[in-house]
């Protein structure tokens, strides 16, 4: 294409039937039109013209949706795979969501106590018997102390878990912010509770002690009971049984009196005077890498996103925005909640779920045995990665900033496996031929198998112990001359695995005695391509 010069060609080491791979080609210049792709395959050069119009080179992002829809999740996000989410705020003071099967989100405590028709978790009665009829939600602020909050300990734990990024809840639907909101509101941790900029403390600790961790900001677009949100208030379904963001002052459910909305500064328009300025503060003053919105709603996301994308590019940063910012065209990745997919998805996605069985915020009713264990963390991560997903795993600290001991223990156990087998997870891509299969062990048992790949290797990840011999009926890209080795195992030496079979008949792998002794959670084989 005239005006374009290739600086760095791309290389694909192996591509099997039914698979697809995306490559990065370094160019300079700008041009619009059709391009000719030169393919050098086993020294046979082919010229193929791409028939659709292309726009090559960097241009300014605009608030036009056709411009914003071209933005994609950054490569670092695709590589990162595993993140930790943190729900922490005044809702951690009551910390109540009941227990399964009556559990609900503990961070929704205020809303459920004022919407009794939707309350399945005894939230209304718990509030009455615990705090009394005259207690209002904002009375929780003084007890949100962060007295035992150690930013370094938090980022040390995140790193130990194997995660590559984290997302902190900077403001939930209660409107209480953990960052310096400047002149948009005084309803924040700087003015009430701990009187500290909690976001700054955590981000600073991360930049000092774990600078490679990417930092994200959960941000609720609406606020349940802020009257300034009133013109934009909505309900998901008619009636009191649905979740809603009414934008009216909450009423104490026992006295019928209005509850305070402490720290509010009256404004002319919620979107232009509160929502967008606060997003801009997080983007620029805190240099967030991920704007992780929630609840959609009326918004000013398009203008915010275009300005942020341009600013980040000028700083040589790649940033991401999720699917809950209210404008579908802006979204870089989808966000299923406490859910996953059964097959690989073309569009990038990130599943978020708590270590608690059904709450993101701290829930004092959850029994220790009910928290997600390390085995589930690892297997869920592997399953999601094999299907083009990331895993955002949530922890809910107590009001004083301490983390539930079981959550910390299981995160560290999972992290040991993740760090020891990271090459099969981080920086990998989907095998589009199939994302899962069943392996048959030597004694006739079945184990689930997932697949990932890089340009240099292919990985088989077994979700159960495959033993010394396992047959996999899948056309994995294994050719004569390739080597198959164990990832992990005793960790002291590279152990080769004998194999036989073909893409049409399946493959049998034989692992030497004792190599997998002590292995747990997930067992990994690696195909190292000869060429």
One Martini backbone bead per residue (centre of mass of N, CA, C, O) as a GRO file, in nm:
protein
  531
    1UNK     BB    1   0.094   0.038   0.025
    2UNK     BB    2   0.092   0.351  -0.010
    3UNK     BB    3   0.274   0.489   0.274
    4UNK     BB    4   0.375   0.194   0.354
    5UNK     BB    5   0.599   0.035   0.598
    6UNK     BB    6   0.765  -0.245   0.684
    7UNK     BB    7   0.933  -0.328   0.995
    8UNK     BB    8   0.762  -0.591   1.117
    9UNK     BB    9   0.716  -0.897   1.073
   10UNK     BB   10   0.535  -1.190   1.078
   11UNK     BB   11   0.512  -1.506   1.272
   12UNK     BB   12   0.412  -1.846   1.193
   13UNK     BB   13   0.478  -2.166   1.306
   14UNK     BB   14   0.167  -2.277   1.354
   15UNK     BB   15  -0.116  -2.403   1.142
   16UNK     BB   16  -0.412  -2.555   1.173
   17UNK     BB   17  -0.689  -2.686   1.097
   18UNK     BB   18  -0.935  -2.447   1.219
   19UNK     BB   19  -0.743  -2.228   1.279
   20UNK     BB   20  -0.635  -1.911   1.435
   21UNK     BB   21  -0.427  -1.610   1.387
   22UNK     BB   22  -0.287  -1.331   1.543
   23UNK     BB   23  -0.101  -1.049   1.422
   24UNK     BB   24   0.186  -0.836   1.439
   25UNK     BB   25   0.255  -0.544   1.234
   26UNK     BB   26   0.510  -0.334   1.166
   27UNK     BB   27   0.458   0.016   1.097
   28UNK     BB   28   0.458   0.300   0.876
   29UNK     BB   29   0.234   0.532   0.841
   30UNK     BB   30  -0.044   0.643   0.628
   31UNK     BB   31  -0.359   0.482   0.513
   32UNK     BB   32  -0.604   0.424   0.252
   33UNK     BB   33  -0.733   0.096   0.162
   34UNK     BB   34  -0.571  -0.153  -0.002
   35UNK     BB   35  -0.399  -0.462   0.072
   36UNK     BB   36  -0.096  -0.648   0.043
   37UNK     BB   37  -0.025  -0.981   0.123
   38UNK     BB   38   0.273  -1.147   0.221
   39UNK     BB   39   0.326  -1.501   0.178
   40UNK     BB   40   0.564  -1.719   0.342
   41UNK     BB   41   0.548  -2.064   0.243
   42UNK     BB   42   0.789  -2.266   0.228
   43UNK     BB   43   0.918  -2.063   0.004
   44UNK     BB   44   0.625  -1.970  -0.089
   45UNK     BB   45   0.512  -1.693  -0.257
   46UNK     BB   46   0.231  -1.489  -0.165
   47UNK     BB   47  -0.027  -1.275  -0.306
   48UNK     BB   48  -0.270  -1.090  -0.107
   49UNK     BB   49  -0.570  -0.919  -0.134
   50UNK     BB   50  -0.735  -0.703   0.061
   51UNK     BB   51  -1.074  -0.613  -0.007
   52UNK     BB   52  -1.087  -0.422   0.230
   53UNK     BB   53  -1.090  -0.138   0.376
   54UNK     BB   54  -0.816   0.050   0.510
   55UNK     BB   55  -0.683   0.190   0.825
   56UNK     BB   56  -0.362   0.320   0.860
   57UNK     BB   57  -0.272   0.422   1.155
   58UNK     BB   58  -0.275   0.700   1.361
   59UNK     BB   59  -0.564   0.831   1.521
   60UNK     BB   60  -0.797   1.016   1.650
   61UNK     BB   61  -1.015   1.007   1.890
   62UNK     BB   62  -1.367   1.000   1.904
   63UNK     BB   63  -1.713   1.025   2.003
   64UNK     BB   64  -1.765   0.854   1.783
   65UNK     BB   65  -1.878   0.533   1.749
   66UNK     BB   66  -1.701   0.447   1.502
   67UNK     BB   67  -1.440   0.501   1.657
   68UNK     BB   68  -1.473   0.347   1.934
   69UNK     BB   69  -1.522   0.056   1.803
   70UNK     BB   70  -1.200   0.019   1.740
   71UNK     BB   71  -1.152  -0.046   2.017
   72UNK     BB   72  -0.936  -0.256   2.218
   73UNK     BB   73  -0.800  -0.479   2.388
   74UNK     BB   74  -0.517  -0.508   2.518
   75UNK     BB   75  -0.252  -0.715   2.513
   76UNK     BB   76  -0.204  -0.721   2.821
   77UNK     BB   77  -0.489  -0.828   2.884
   78UNK     BB   78  -0.469  -1.092   2.724
   79UNK     BB   79  -0.213  -1.189   2.893
   80UNK     BB   80  -0.300  -1.175   3.205
   81UNK     BB   81  -0.597  -1.337   3.289
   82UNK     BB   82  -0.540  -1.241   3.608
   83UNK     BB   83  -0.753  -1.105   3.866
   84UNK     BB   84  -0.824  -0.871   4.135
   85UNK     BB   85  -1.101  -0.804   4.332
   86UNK     BB   86  -1.233  -0.518   4.537
   87UNK     BB   87  -1.470  -0.502   4.805
   88UNK     BB   88  -1.493  -0.173   4.965
   89UNK     BB   89  -1.683  -0.038   5.244
   90UNK     BB   90  -1.946   0.047   5.446
   91UNK     BB   91  -2.077  -0.241   5.387
   92UNK     BB   92  -1.858  -0.387   5.576
   93UNK     BB   93  -1.994  -0.338   5.847
   94UNK     BB   94  -2.238  -0.525   5.833
   95UNK     BB   95  -2.178  -0.773   5.654
   96UNK     BB   96  -2.464  -0.871   5.493
   97UNK     BB   97  -2.607  -1.189   5.312
   98UNK     BB   98  -2.608  -1.440   5.426
   99UNK     BB   99  -2.686  -1.779   5.332
  100UNK     BB  100  -2.697  -2.054   5.177
  101UNK     BB  101  -2.985  -1.993   4.976
  102UNK     BB  102  -3.008  -1.667   5.101
  103UNK     BB  103  -2.805  -1.518   4.939
  104UNK     BB  104  -2.658  -1.192   4.902
  105UNK     BB  105  -2.535  -0.899   4.839
  106UNK     BB  106  -2.368  -0.722   5.080
  107UNK     BB  107  -2.334  -0.444   4.916
  108UNK     BB  108  -2.676  -0.431   4.922
  109UNK     BB  109  -2.788  -0.362   5.203
  110UNK     BB  110  -2.936  -0.090   5.173
  111UNK     BB  111  -3.134  -0.171   4.951
  112UNK     BB  112  -3.274  -0.417   5.088
  113UNK     BB  113  -3.384  -0.258   5.343
  114UNK     BB  114  -3.562  -0.063   5.128
  115UNK     BB  115  -3.650  -0.354   4.964
  116UNK     BB  116  -3.834  -0.597   5.084
  117UNK     BB  117  -3.948  -0.753   4.832
  118UNK     BB  118  -3.628  -0.835   4.755
  119UNK     BB  119  -3.577  -0.976   5.034
  120UNK     BB  120  -3.404  -1.299   5.100
  121UNK     BB  121  -3.180  -1.229   5.363
  122UNK     BB  122  -3.280  -1.075   5.623
  123UNK     BB  123  -3.196  -0.769   5.620
  124UNK     BB  124  -3.416  -0.616   5.768
  125UNK     BB  125  -3.389  -0.773   6.044
  126UNK     BB  126  -3.088  -0.738   6.089
  127UNK     BB  127  -3.084  -0.433   6.114
  128UNK     BB  128  -3.278  -0.410   6.354
  129UNK     BB  129  -3.131  -0.610   6.564
  130UNK     BB  130  -2.840  -0.464   6.538
  131UNK     BB  131  -2.914  -0.125   6.518
  132UNK     BB  132  -3.193  -0.034   6.491
  133UNK     BB  133  -3.441   0.199   6.388
  134UNK     BB  134  -3.242   0.475   6.378
  135UNK     BB  135  -3.058   0.361   6.184
  136UNK     BB  136  -2.826   0.458   5.936
  137UNK     BB  137  -2.614   0.401   5.690
  138UNK     BB  138  -2.417   0.648   5.760
  139UNK     BB  139  -2.344   0.521   6.048
  140UNK     BB  140  -2.099   0.346   5.924
  141UNK     BB  141  -1.857   0.533   5.877
  142UNK     BB  142  -1.691   0.523   6.153
  143UNK     BB  143  -1.648   0.193   6.114
  144UNK     BB  144  -1.480   0.272   5.861
  145UNK     BB  145  -1.138   0.253   5.934
  146UNK     BB  146  -0.877   0.095   5.822
  147UNK     BB  147  -0.680   0.003   6.062
  148UNK     BB  148  -0.571  -0.283   5.895
  149UNK     BB  149  -0.460  -0.137   5.648
  150UNK     BB  150  -0.224  -0.282   5.405
  151UNK     BB  151  -0.112  -0.210   5.106
  152UNK     BB  152   0.130  -0.402   5.083
  153UNK     BB  153  -0.015  -0.662   5.165
  154UNK     BB  154  -0.210  -0.661   4.932
  155UNK     BB  155  -0.004  -0.664   4.691
  156UNK     BB  156   0.140  -0.915   4.785
  157UNK     BB  157  -0.105  -1.102   4.753
  158UNK     BB  158  -0.164  -1.054   4.458
  159UNK     BB  159   0.110  -1.158   4.362
  160UNK     BB  160   0.096  -1.441   4.504
  161UNK     BB  161  -0.161  -1.534   4.328
  162UNK     BB  162  -0.068  -1.445   4.011
  163UNK     BB  163  -0.162  -1.183   3.946
  164UNK     BB  164  -0.166  -0.893   3.699
  165UNK     BB  165  -0.425  -0.759   3.834
  166UNK     BB  166  -0.644  -0.491   3.961
  167UNK     BB  167  -0.976  -0.413   4.119
  168UNK     BB  168  -1.109  -0.128   4.267
  169UNK     BB  169  -1.359  -0.008   4.467
  170UNK     BB  170  -1.420   0.337   4.447
  171UNK     BB  171  -1.747   0.315   4.378
  172UNK     BB  172  -2.051   0.253   4.476
  173UNK     BB  173  -2.400   0.279   4.494
  174UNK     BB  174  -2.368   0.461   4.768
  175UNK     BB  175  -2.142   0.698   4.685
  176UNK     BB  176  -1.879   0.597   4.823
  177UNK     BB  177  -1.555   0.715   4.821
  178UNK     BB  178  -1.185   0.624   4.796
  179UNK     BB  179  -1.137   0.916   4.678
  180UNK     BB  180  -1.054   1.219   4.535
  181UNK     BB  181  -1.340   1.420   4.440
  182UNK     BB  182  -1.328   1.697   4.515
  183UNK     BB  183  -1.603   1.907   4.395
  184UNK     BB  184  -1.835   1.669   4.373
  185UNK     BB  185  -1.777   1.552   4.673
  186UNK     BB  186  -1.779   1.441   5.037
  187UNK     BB  187  -1.840   1.129   4.980
  188UNK     BB  188  -1.569   1.010   5.159
  189UNK     BB  189  -1.265   0.886   5.297
  190UNK     BB  190  -1.156   1.184   5.354
  191UNK     BB  191  -1.422   1.279   5.540
  192UNK     BB  192  -1.472   0.976   5.626
  193UNK     BB  193  -1.379   0.761   5.849
  194UNK     BB  194  -1.042   0.735   5.781
  195UNK     BB  195  -0.928   0.985   5.631
  196UNK     BB  196  -0.847   0.850   5.338
  197UNK     BB  197  -0.663   0.764   5.043
  198UNK     BB  198  -0.706   0.449   4.937
  199UNK     BB  199  -0.627   0.443   4.641
  200UNK     BB  200  -0.352   0.577   4.661
  201UNK     BB  201  -0.222   0.375   4.856
  202UNK     BB  202  -0.247   0.124   4.672
  203UNK     BB  203  -0.115   0.234   4.412
  204UNK     BB  204   0.154   0.309   4.539
  205UNK     BB  205   0.233   0.029   4.642
  206UNK     BB  206   0.235  -0.099   4.364
  207UNK     BB  207   0.448   0.088   4.220
  208UNK     BB  208   0.677   0.007   4.424
  209UNK     BB  209   0.647  -0.325   4.472
  210UNK     BB  210   0.444  -0.381   4.190
  211UNK     BB  211   0.482  -0.241   3.886
  212UNK     BB  212   0.343  -0.470   3.691
  213UNK     BB  213   0.084  -0.405   3.799
  214UNK     BB  214  -0.229  -0.357   3.715
  215UNK     BB  215  -0.473  -0.079   3.742
  216UNK     BB  216  -0.809  -0.073   3.864
  217UNK     BB  217  -1.154   0.085   3.836
  218UNK     BB  218  -1.424   0.072   4.004
  219UNK     BB  219  -1.745   0.224   3.874
  220UNK     BB  220  -2.035   0.374   3.957
  221UNK     BB  221  -2.253   0.550   3.784
  222UNK     BB  222  -2.468   0.521   3.983
  223UNK     BB  223  -2.687   0.640   4.257
  224UNK     BB  224  -2.937   0.540   4.433
  225UNK     BB  225  -2.982   0.815   4.660
  226UNK     BB  226  -2.921   1.047   4.464
  227UNK     BB  227  -3.103   1.321   4.370
  228UNK     BB  228  -2.922   1.400   4.117
  229UNK     BB  229  -3.011   1.122   3.969
  230UNK     BB  230  -3.319   1.138   3.915
  231UNK     BB  231  -3.341   1.202   3.597
  232UNK     BB  232  -3.190   0.889   3.563
  233UNK     BB  233  -3.370   0.698   3.680
  234UNK     BB  234  -3.412   0.333   3.740
  235UNK     BB  235  -3.553   0.014   3.634
  236UNK     BB  236  -3.540  -0.313   3.534
  237UNK     BB  237  -3.822  -0.351   3.674
  238UNK     BB  238  -4.121  -0.353   3.769
  239UNK     BB  239  -4.118  -0.274   4.080
  240UNK     BB  240  -3.981  -0.377   4.402
  241UNK     BB  241  -3.827  -0.656   4.299
  242UNK     BB  242  -3.619  -0.479   4.164
  243UNK     BB  243  -3.358  -0.340   4.051
  244UNK     BB  244  -3.247   0.001   4.144
  245UNK     BB  245  -3.199   0.368   4.048
  246UNK     BB  246  -3.386   0.629   4.157
  247UNK     BB  247  -3.280   0.909   4.279
  248UNK     BB  248  -3.364   0.893   4.591
  249UNK     BB  249  -3.423   0.928   4.898
  250UNK     BB  250  -3.395   0.740   5.158
  251UNK     BB  251  -3.592   0.532   5.369
  252UNK     BB  252  -3.653   0.446   5.667
  253UNK     BB  253  -3.804   0.133   5.727
  254UNK     BB  254  -3.912   0.215   6.037
  255UNK     BB  255  -3.972   0.546   6.040
  256UNK     BB  256  -3.995   0.701   5.743
  257UNK     BB  257  -3.743   0.860   5.725
  258UNK     BB  258  -3.505   1.034   5.603
  259UNK     BB  259  -3.203   0.977   5.483
  260UNK     BB  260  -2.894   1.055   5.467
  261UNK     BB  261  -2.652   1.230   5.231
  262UNK     BB  262  -2.349   1.235   5.302
  263UNK     BB  263  -2.157   1.493   5.134
  264UNK     BB  264  -2.332   1.636   4.954
  265UNK     BB  265  -2.320   1.826   4.646
  266UNK     BB  266  -2.492   2.030   4.483
  267UNK     BB  267  -2.605   2.006   4.143
  268UNK     BB  268  -2.703   2.036   3.814
  269UNK     BB  269  -2.549   1.767   3.692
  270UNK     BB  270  -2.456   1.447   3.729
  271UNK     BB  271  -2.286   1.385   3.478
  272UNK     BB  272  -2.115   1.663   3.447
  273UNK     BB  273  -2.053   1.697   3.784
  274UNK     BB  274  -1.979   1.379   3.862
  275UNK     BB  275  -1.924   1.136   3.680
  276UNK     BB  276  -1.710   1.242   3.474
  277UNK     BB  277  -1.513   1.376   3.674
  278UNK     BB  278  -1.449   1.111   3.828
  279UNK     BB  279  -1.337   0.953   3.590
  280UNK     BB  280  -1.113   1.159   3.527
  281UNK     BB  281  -0.964   1.134   3.792
  282UNK     BB  282  -0.894   0.832   3.762
  283UNK     BB  283  -0.743   0.859   3.488
  284UNK     BB  284  -0.529   1.095   3.580
  285UNK     BB  285  -0.463   1.093   3.897
  286UNK     BB  286  -0.449   0.747   3.892
  287UNK     BB  287  -0.386   0.588   3.630
  288UNK     BB  288  -0.574   0.399   3.506
  289UNK     BB  289  -0.610   0.092   3.313
  290UNK     BB  290  -0.915   0.038   3.421
  291UNK     BB  291  -1.253   0.093   3.334
  292UNK     BB  292  -1.486  -0.039   3.576
  293UNK     BB  293  -1.792  -0.048   3.525
  294UNK     BB  294  -2.141   0.004   3.648
  295UNK     BB  295  -2.488  -0.016   3.528
  296UNK     BB  296  -2.466   0.200   3.325
  297UNK     BB  297  -2.666   0.416   3.211
  298UNK     BB  298  -2.658   0.720   3.208
  299UNK     BB  299  -2.405   0.914   3.014
  300UNK     BB  300  -2.042   1.027   2.929
  301UNK     BB  301  -1.849   0.812   2.785
  302UNK     BB  302  -1.764   0.900   2.500
  303UNK     BB  303  -1.605   1.156   2.575
  304UNK     BB  304  -1.422   1.028   2.780
  305UNK     BB  305  -1.288   0.802   2.609
  306UNK     BB  306  -1.153   0.972   2.388
  307UNK     BB  307  -0.973   1.136   2.578
  308UNK     BB  308  -0.834   0.895   2.719
  309UNK     BB  309  -0.712   0.752   2.475
  310UNK     BB  310  -0.535   0.990   2.382
  311UNK     BB  311  -0.378   1.032   2.645
  312UNK     BB  312  -0.258   0.748   2.670
  313UNK     BB  313  -0.104   0.747   2.405
  314UNK     BB  314   0.079   0.992   2.476
  315UNK     BB  315   0.189   0.799   2.730
  316UNK     BB  316   0.227   0.503   2.629
  317UNK     BB  317  -0.068   0.377   2.680
  318UNK     BB  318  -0.282   0.100   2.760
  319UNK     BB  319  -0.636   0.081   2.769
  320UNK     BB  320  -0.946  -0.010   2.945
  321UNK     BB  321  -1.298  -0.099   2.882
  322UNK     BB  322  -1.596  -0.200   2.969
  323UNK     BB  323  -1.949  -0.320   2.935
  324UNK     BB  324  -2.067  -0.092   3.181
  325UNK     BB  325  -2.069   0.224   3.045
  326UNK     BB  326  -2.339   0.245   2.835
  327UNK     BB  327  -2.151   0.179   2.566
  328UNK     BB  328  -2.103  -0.063   2.345
  329UNK     BB  329  -1.877   0.064   2.152
  330UNK     BB  330  -1.658   0.097   2.392
  331UNK     BB  331  -1.617  -0.190   2.444
  332UNK     BB  332  -1.354  -0.438   2.511
  333UNK     BB  333  -1.523  -0.621   2.726
  334UNK     BB  334  -1.683  -0.871   2.876
  335UNK     BB  335  -1.906  -0.936   3.198
  336UNK     BB  336  -1.956  -1.197   3.344
  337UNK     BB  337  -2.152  -1.312   3.634
  338UNK     BB  338  -2.107  -1.591   3.779
  339UNK     BB  339  -1.977  -1.685   3.490
  340UNK     BB  340  -1.956  -1.875   3.182
  341UNK     BB  341  -1.830  -2.070   2.914
  342UNK     BB  342  -1.844  -2.357   2.683
  343UNK     BB  343  -1.692  -2.169   2.474
  344UNK     BB  344  -1.531  -2.001   2.256
  345UNK     BB  345  -1.477  -1.648   2.214
  346UNK     BB  346  -1.429  -1.391   2.001
  347UNK     BB  347  -1.480  -1.214   2.235
  348UNK     BB  348  -1.367  -1.054   2.483
  349UNK     BB  349  -1.345  -1.177   2.830
  350UNK     BB  350  -1.465  -1.138   3.187
  351UNK     BB  351  -1.488  -1.311   3.475
  352UNK     BB  352  -1.684  -1.244   3.770
  353UNK     BB  353  -1.600  -1.350   4.110
  354UNK     BB  354  -1.629  -1.481   4.421
  355UNK     BB  355  -1.510  -1.650   4.694
  356UNK     BB  356  -1.774  -1.611   4.753
  357UNK     BB  357  -2.066  -1.769   4.658
  358UNK     BB  358  -2.257  -1.464   4.684
  359UNK     BB  359  -2.022  -1.229   4.717
  360UNK     BB  360  -1.818  -0.942   4.732
  361UNK     BB  361  -1.865  -0.853   4.993
  362UNK     BB  362  -1.851  -0.879   5.311
  363UNK     BB  363  -1.967  -1.194   5.481
  364UNK     BB  364  -2.038  -1.307   5.802
  365UNK     BB  365  -2.218  -1.572   5.712
  366UNK     BB  366  -1.977  -1.709   5.597
  367UNK     BB  367  -1.834  -1.996   5.581
  368UNK     BB  368  -1.522  -2.113   5.554
  369UNK     BB  369  -1.593  -2.365   5.363
  370UNK     BB  370  -1.735  -2.175   5.128
  371UNK     BB  371  -1.492  -2.092   5.009
  372UNK     BB  372  -1.287  -2.074   4.769
  373UNK     BB  373  -1.059  -2.283   4.638
  374UNK     BB  374  -0.767  -2.345   4.477
  375UNK     BB  375  -0.872  -2.550   4.274
  376UNK     BB  376  -1.097  -2.370   4.156
  377UNK     BB  377  -0.928  -2.137   4.068
  378UNK     BB  378  -0.750  -2.289   3.863
  379UNK     BB  379  -0.973  -2.427   3.689
  380UNK     BB  380  -1.122  -2.171   3.609
  381UNK     BB  381  -0.889  -2.032   3.474
  382UNK     BB  382  -0.826  -2.243   3.258
  383UNK     BB  383  -1.104  -2.247   3.127
  384UNK     BB  384  -1.119  -1.946   3.047
  385UNK     BB  385  -0.858  -1.920   2.880
  386UNK     BB  386  -0.948  -2.142   2.662
  387UNK     BB  387  -1.205  -1.911   2.593
  388UNK     BB  388  -1.095  -1.602   2.597
  389UNK     BB  389  -1.050  -1.548   2.906
  390UNK     BB  390  -1.085  -1.391   3.210
  391UNK     BB  391  -1.004  -1.370   3.572
  392UNK     BB  392  -1.210  -1.209   3.825
  393UNK     BB  393  -1.126  -1.215   4.163
  394UNK     BB  394  -1.298  -1.180   4.467
  395UNK     BB  395  -1.257  -0.970   4.757
  396UNK     BB  396  -1.380  -0.906   5.109
  397UNK     BB  397  -1.311  -0.692   5.324
  398UNK     BB  398  -1.306  -0.560   5.607
  399UNK     BB  399  -1.350  -0.257   5.763
  400UNK     BB  400  -1.033  -0.269   5.869
  401UNK     BB  401  -0.873  -0.434   5.615
  402UNK     BB  402  -0.909  -0.720   5.657
  403UNK     BB  403  -0.856  -1.055   5.555
  404UNK     BB  404  -0.976  -1.339   5.504
  405UNK     BB  405  -0.802  -1.617   5.579
  406UNK     BB  406  -0.908  -1.814   5.362
  407UNK     BB  407  -0.859  -1.637   5.120
  408UNK     BB  408  -0.555  -1.604   5.152
  409UNK     BB  409  -0.473  -1.902   5.154
  410UNK     BB  410  -0.594  -1.981   4.870
  411UNK     BB  411  -0.440  -1.775   4.703
  412UNK     BB  412  -0.156  -1.885   4.767
  413UNK     BB  413  -0.199  -2.170   4.660
  414UNK     BB  414  -0.271  -2.090   4.373
  415UNK     BB  415  -0.008  -1.928   4.317
  416UNK     BB  416   0.187  -2.164   4.310
  417UNK     BB  417   0.075  -2.285   4.052
  418UNK     BB  418   0.074  -2.039   3.862
  419UNK     BB  419   0.381  -1.979   3.876
  420UNK     BB  420   0.467  -2.284   3.787
  421UNK     BB  421   0.248  -2.254   3.509
  422UNK     BB  422   0.237  -1.976   3.344
  423UNK     BB  423   0.308  -2.052   3.042
  424UNK     BB  424   0.003  -2.188   3.007
  425UNK     BB  425  -0.139  -1.891   3.046
  426UNK     BB  426   0.037  -1.658   2.991
  427UNK     BB  427   0.025  -1.533   2.665
  428UNK     BB  428  -0.202  -1.689   2.554
  429UNK     BB  429  -0.410  -1.876   2.323
  430UNK     BB  430  -0.649  -1.990   2.138
  431UNK     BB  431  -0.791  -2.296   2.033
  432UNK     BB  432  -1.024  -2.309   1.772
  433UNK     BB  433  -1.091  -2.605   1.730
  434UNK     BB  434  -1.079  -2.650   2.057
  435UNK     BB  435  -1.127  -2.616   2.421
  436UNK     BB  436  -1.217  -2.924   2.471
  437UNK     BB  437  -1.170  -3.244   2.643
  438UNK     BB  438  -1.114  -3.600   2.682
  439UNK     BB  439  -0.934  -3.796   2.900
  440UNK     BB  440  -0.781  -4.123   2.903
  441UNK     BB  441  -0.681  -4.331   3.124
  442UNK     BB  442  -0.524  -4.625   3.204
  443UNK     BB  443  -0.793  -4.700   3.400
  444UNK     BB  444  -1.049  -4.545   3.240
  445UNK     BB  445  -1.053  -4.260   3.308
  446UNK     BB  446  -1.174  -3.923   3.333
  447UNK     BB  447  -1.043  -3.610   3.191
  448UNK     BB  448  -1.015  -3.291   3.162
  449UNK     BB  449  -0.939  -3.077   2.874
  450UNK     BB  450  -0.720  -2.810   2.792
  451UNK     BB  451  -0.626  -2.532   2.564
  452UNK     BB  452  -0.313  -2.383   2.464
  453UNK     BB  453  -0.116  -2.107   2.299
  454UNK     BB  454   0.166  -2.032   2.108
  455UNK     BB  455   0.414  -1.983   1.874
  456UNK     BB  456   0.603  -2.225   2.023
  457UNK     BB  457   0.344  -2.366   2.167
  458UNK     BB  458   0.161  -2.639   2.331
  459UNK     BB  459  -0.122  -2.699   2.559
  460UNK     BB  460  -0.206  -2.942   2.814
  461UNK     BB  461  -0.485  -2.930   3.047
  462UNK     BB  462  -0.549  -3.111   3.337
  463UNK     BB  463  -0.831  -3.142   3.571
  464UNK     BB  464  -0.691  -3.419   3.621
  465UNK     BB  465  -0.536  -3.705   3.692
  466UNK     BB  466  -0.361  -3.881   3.431
  467UNK     BB  467  -0.111  -4.010   3.501
  468UNK     BB  468   0.103  -4.220   3.306
  469UNK     BB  469  -0.159  -4.249   3.112
  470UNK     BB  470  -0.292  -4.075   2.813
  471UNK     BB  471  -0.582  -4.011   2.614
  472UNK     BB  472  -0.627  -3.785   2.325
  473UNK     BB  473  -0.914  -3.687   2.129
  474UNK     BB  474  -0.714  -3.480   1.940
  475UNK     BB  475  -0.584  -3.243   1.687
  476UNK     BB  476  -0.310  -3.181   1.775
  477UNK     BB  477  -0.004  -2.997   1.692
  478UNK     BB  478   0.164  -3.290   1.637
  479UNK     BB  479   0.495  -3.362   1.533
  480UNK     BB  480   0.755  -3.484   1.404
  481UNK     BB  481   1.016  -3.368   1.632
  482UNK     BB  482   0.869  -3.307   1.859
  483UNK     BB  483   0.826  -3.207   2.198
  484UNK     BB  484   0.734  -3.356   2.514
  485UNK     BB  485   0.658  -3.187   2.822
  486UNK     BB  486   0.676  -3.105   3.151
  487UNK     BB  487   0.488  -2.890   3.357
  488UNK     BB  488   0.652  -2.887   3.643
  489UNK     BB  489   0.645  -3.099   3.874
  490UNK     BB  490   0.955  -3.125   4.020
  491UNK     BB  491   1.122  -2.866   3.881
  492UNK     BB  492   1.439  -2.971   3.819
  493UNK     BB  493   1.350  -3.085   3.529
  494UNK     BB  494   1.329  -3.182   3.203
  495UNK     BB  495   1.054  -3.383   3.096
  496UNK     BB  496   1.004  -3.631   2.883
  497UNK     BB  497   0.744  -3.755   2.659
  498UNK     BB  498   0.587  -4.011   2.544
  499UNK     BB  499   0.454  -4.069   2.204
  500UNK     BB  500   0.143  -4.135   2.017
  501UNK     BB  501   0.007  -4.071   1.694
  502UNK     BB  502  -0.267  -3.862   1.559
  503UNK     BB  503  -0.493  -3.633   1.439
  504UNK     BB  504  -0.703  -3.874   1.367
  505UNK     BB  505  -0.647  -4.076   1.640
  506UNK     BB  506  -0.479  -3.951   1.841
  507UNK     BB  507  -0.318  -3.933   2.175
  508UNK     BB  508  -0.044  -4.080   2.354
  509UNK     BB  509   0.074  -4.046   2.695
  510UNK     BB  510   0.396  -4.094   2.875
  511UNK     BB  511   0.477  -4.074   3.212
  512UNK     BB  512   0.704  -4.081   3.427
  513UNK     BB  513   0.780  -4.196   3.712
  514UNK     BB  514   0.714  -3.940   3.963
  515UNK     BB  515   0.679  -3.658   3.822
  516UNK     BB  516   0.372  -3.604   3.959
  517UNK     BB  517   0.454  -3.584   4.236
  518UNK     BB  518   0.263  -3.339   4.411
  519UNK     BB  519   0.065  -3.272   4.219
  520UNK     BB  520  -0.196  -3.013   4.157
  521UNK     BB  521  -0.519  -2.933   4.006
  522UNK     BB  522  -0.302  -2.927   3.742
  523UNK     BB  523  -0.193  -3.087   3.437
  524UNK     BB  524   0.105  -3.037   3.222
  525UNK     BB  525   0.158  -3.020   2.871
  526UNK     BB  526   0.426  -2.972   2.623
  527UNK     BB  527   0.459  -2.854   2.292
  528UNK     BB  528   0.758  -2.847   2.109
  529UNK     BB  529   0.851  -2.696   1.838
  530UNK     BB  530   1.065  -2.750   1.583
  531UNK     BB  531   0.914  -2.535   1.336
   0.00000   0.00000   0.00000
